[in-house]
Amino acid sequence: MVSAIVFWNALAEAVVFYEMWATGASTRAELADDMGLGILLLVVVPPGTIILSSIMAWGIWRHLKKRQL
């Protein structure tokens, strides 16, 4: 659960920084009317969070499974 929150926040920040770089905005306030940012957040953050959290859960499960044997 914690990994989902961390990945969600990290991906959202990465999208905002990318959009600031792509549009040349110097502050987040300049992105207030940017529709592309909302679309990027919707398309990148939820699927990315699910994928990264699944990979993390699989890695932890695999590591713990080895310790039980």
N, C-alpha and C positions, 0 to 999 in steps of 0.2 A: 504494500500500500504506500509506504513511504517513497519507494522508487518511482511510482507513478507521479506523485506530487513533484518530486525533484526533476524528473524528465520533462514533465509538462512545463515547469517554470523555465528550465534550461532551453527547451525548444522554442518557447514563446520569446525569450530574450534573443535567441539567435535569429528568429524571423524579424524581430523589430530592428536589430542591428543591420541585417541584410537590407531591409527596406530603407533604412536611413542611408546606407551606402549607395543603394541603387538610385534613390531619388535626389541625393545630395542634401538631404535635410540635416540641419545641425542640431536640432532639438526634437524631442518626442512630440512636442506641441505642434510642430509643423506637419506631423503625420495625421492630425485629427480628421482631416477631410479626405484621406487617402483610402479609397475603396480597395485597392490592391492589398493593403495590409490586412484588412479583414478577411479577404479571400485566402491569402497565404496562411493566416492563422487557422482558418477553418480546414484547409486542405492539408497542412503540414503537421500541426500540433497533435490533434487527436490520434491519427493513425501512427504517427511517430512514437507517441507515448505508449500505445498498445504494443507496438513492435519491440521497442526498447525494454519495456517492463517484462514482456514475455521472454526475451533473451536473458534478462537478469534473473528471472525466476527459474528458467531452465538451467542456467549456470549454477545457481545456488543449490537447486535440487540435485544436480549431477555431483557437485562437490560433497554434499551431505550424504549422498548414496554411497560414495566411495568410502567415507568414514565409517559407515555401518558395517561394511564387510570386513 
